[in-house]
Amino acid sequence: MDTSATDARPPVVARPAAAGPVLALALAALLAGCAARGADPGVHDAPSPPVTDAAFCREAQQAIVGTALAADNEVITDFEAFVKSKPTVRPLQTRQFVHTEDGAPGRPRMISCKMKTADHLMTEYDAASAGADIGCSGVNRLTLERVLAAMTPTERRRLRYAPQKVVFDEDIVTTQGQVWVAPFPMARLAEDGTLHIRSLTMRNDWLDPRYASAPPQFKGTRYCHLIAPEHLARLLRGEVAPDR
């Protein structure tokens, strides 16, 4: 397979994005919950903050390729075991490992998700089972939207980095597992004061002719390192520093 390559396309500044079917359902449920409590989410009461839970990579799988299929997500606590693990398409199973902040075991920093590509889902199930791939950066954007939605207007005004100061750089793309598991700077502060978030991703499409002779378990893999919502919230508030 090819060696690691960095996508040099220009960064994308965070802005409201059109909701796909999975996101639209999630946002509708979120707002419905607020309405049921008789609360105005924009003024009086914010939704519960998103957290790094046992469903994180299952939801990331749905978001990244716009699928309604619900994976069985396995949370692996040993990193070496996680490195050796593989996602499966039938039954649909994703793998998750949570990286924590230095010296803070209970504070998630980054979630590594091993998922399946859209073309593998469409090949195994049907053409309507997945849609366009929004990239790991797209999943991170959705995390930002959820983090902001859980803040009150007062909390948003007090942020060290307002939404317009958050930039999602294009994903660093590799096809090599040893490159994907290596450390990388996920958050950096640019000279202009903007906060840049980037993901290191691996994508080996199921139907890519370059991998026609590769073992099945190495094809159709869609891996992301995603920022933990709790860590992103702390970055926005200035409670933790960027990686560099």
LINRA-V159992 format. One record per helix or strand of 3 or more residues. SS is the DSSP state (A for helix, B for strand). FROM is the first residue (numbers start at 1). TO is the last residue. If there is no record, write none. Layout:
SS:FROM:TO + SS:FROM:TO
//
This chain:
A:21:36 + A:56:65 + B:72:75 + A:79:84 + B:92:101 + B:104:116 + A:118:124 + A:135:149 + A:153:157 + A:163:165 + B:166:168 + B:172:174 + A:177:180 + B:187:189 + B:195:197 + B:200:204 + A:209:211 + A:216:218 + B:221:227 + A:229:237
//
